[in-house]
Amino acid sequence: MDDSPSHLSLVIDLSPTQWHLCSTAPNPLPLNLFLSHLLTLLNSHVALKHENSIAVFAALPGKSLMLYSSSDVPGDGVEAADSNTYQPFRTIDAAVIKGIAAEMETISTTDREAPCALVGALTKALCYINRIGHSLVDSANVPASLKASDPRILIISVSPDLSTSYIPLMNSIFSAQKLKVTIDVCKLFGPDTVFLQQAAHLTGGSYLYLEQKEALLQYLIMTFLPPPRLRRFIATPTQDKVDFRAACFCHKRIVDIGFVCSVCLSIFCQPVPVCSTCRTKFPMKTLQRLSSSRPPTQTNGTPKAKNGGDGVR
């Protein structure tokens, strides 16, 4: 069995509004309790093998940034050595906690409602993995802790889908496929995310919707601690069904029935005479045929139910 080091990039959704709702829900999960469980996961990953590496990214309202990486050079802010604590654990815990606390304090009241930059954090995680991958080829002096195979990204999400992020998120998924990066998703609060379900499915990762928040640590350890190459030997949660709906390019809305440009594959919620992406013009007969084949719609734009049933899904 391959015993090579493993790299884990962690993307944390730190939307203040969503975490407030999560902490006051019927089955609450405060942010401080979540962080204690999350740090246990990171410490466990480092403890599995000395050469394992990690990188932690924060997705905040309107921006994203890196909180910690194994390639960081120790500076003046390093915690003093403690004989009762394993120093790598202490370094990781201090960097993540201090970074999150500092960023949370700088968020103003008006910025709390801004969309969370989850795609930005995911893109930075992919860029970091790509950079250390090229470093292995270009330089022979790369630290052993970075010589990791089978890289993966774990996304901790509490925010709902943002339809305007569909295109950049799909581009990130395609980049992850090319880099052979597995994307895992742990959904802690709110409805299932359509786009993150697709990200986990298309990259061979695991998508977990956490219903029993008191068992968070157990789910993190049993589902996301083993690297992808070992998961075929254990029973990990699988998705019974995946929602493959997309967002239209014209209004950025998630649609059940869409119309696809035959040239550039752009998606639209209704037939258009000219593709807004590639400027292809479509024959009038084609537009008339597509318009006549559309199902009847209600005033809110959703397909009308047939025979008194639910709307078309």
C-alpha angles and dihedrals in degrees: 000000000000110000098182120138120272131221123214124191113192123204114194122197104220102178105155093208095051093045090052089053091046092052093050098042121113088261098037128199114185119209094241092054091047092052092052090055092044093052089052088057092050092048091048091052091052091045093054092070130359092227095053113119134204140191125193123205128186123215106205133172105292097349146050133206144171115260100184142351134182089237093062114120110232111252139175093297095064114126116251115259116267120199090211096053132063101244098224089054091050092048094050095045094048095047095049097043095045092045094051093045092050094049094045091054092054095054110104125215092254093051095053092082094051116113115268114252095231094144090051091054091046091051092051090050090053092047090051092051090047091049096052089045091057090044089062090058099039100043134040093197096071113135115256090240089068096050091094129147131200096035119198140184124219116201118199106200133188099154127088124246117290107212093202090063095059097100098045091043092052089049088053090050091052090049090051090052091052092048091045090238118157117221117207122188130202112189110200104172141014130020124329113282113236096201097047090049088058091046092056094043097047094048097043095250134134125262115202126184106199112219099161102055093180087068094053096119093049092051092047093051098042098041109030106024097071112078117241094257090062099044094084088068095053136050110256127174114275132197114253091198136001125215105227097181116137136208119249118244094225103054101009091236126142106248134196094203120031139174116230126209108239092217108044100011094238113163124230131182092223137018112281127195093222127029108239091211106048098012093235114163118222126211116260091234090058092051091049092049093049093046092051091049094055115109118246111274133210124231091270092057098252121127112270117245120251122226092002094299131126123293121277112279 
